[in-house]
Structures are given as structure tokens and as C-alpha cells.
């Protein structure tokens, strides 16, 4: 795997990790929210962050797999 592929894979992993960390922080904050509409909006945003993290990890694995095939 070349250097640029490794850098992209590392960046994808970092962004996925950040999304997951933000989702956890938002889950904790959501527990304290009394407004049901706001609570649902936060839960939807948490869901999207986790979906995005999964997609980023999948893209990273695909990219890493292609890089290994070329080597």
C-alpha cells in the first residue's frame, strides 16, 4: 500500500472515530433533554453519525483492500 493510500485510510478512520465520539456525547446530552421534538432530532442526528462512521470504515476497508491487491 502506498503512502497516499495509507494517509487516506488513516484519515477515514479518524473521521469515523470522531463521528462515533460525537454520537456518544450527543447520546449523553440527549438523556438530559426534556423536549421530545428536540430529543428525536438529536436521536436522528446520532443515527446519521453512526451510519456515516460505518460507511467511512467500509470505504477504508475497500481502499485498503485495493491497495493490497496492487502491491
N, C-alpha and C positions, 0 to 999 in steps of 0.2 A: 504494500500500500504506500503510495507516495505521500509526501509531506502535506500537500494541499488537501488531500482526502482525509488525512488524519486530523488536520485542523478543522475541517468542516464537520467531521464526526464528533470531535470534542465540543464544538460549538452547539451542535444539535443536542448533545447530552446535557450540556449546561443549561440550555433554554428549557429542555424538558424538566430538569431538576428544579429550575426556578418556577416553572408553572405549577409543579406539584407542591412546592413550598408555599406559594401564594394561595393555592387551593386549601391547604391545611390551615393557614392563617385565617382565610375567609370562613372556613367551617367553624373555627373557634368564635369568630366575631358574629357569625350567624346565630349561634346559640343565644346570644345576648339581645338579639333584635326582637322587639315586640310586634312590630308592624308586619303583618302576614304577607302583604304585597311585596315589600322590600325583601323579606325573608325568601320568598320564592324567586325573586330576581337574583339574589345572591346565590341561591342553590343552582339556578340555571347557569350562572357565570362559573361557578365551581365545576359543574359538569363539563362545560366547554373547555376550561383549563385542563381538566384531566383527559378529555378526548384529544386535545391538541398535543399534550405530552405523549400520549400513546402514538399518535401519528408521527411525531418527531422521532421517537425511538424506533418506529418501524422504518422510517426513511433512513435513519442512521444505520440500521442493520442491513438494509438493501444496499446502501452506498458502500458499506464496509465489505459486504459480500462481493460486490462487483470489483472492488479494489483488489481483493484477494484473488479473484479469478484472472485478473490481468497480470498479476505478478508471476 
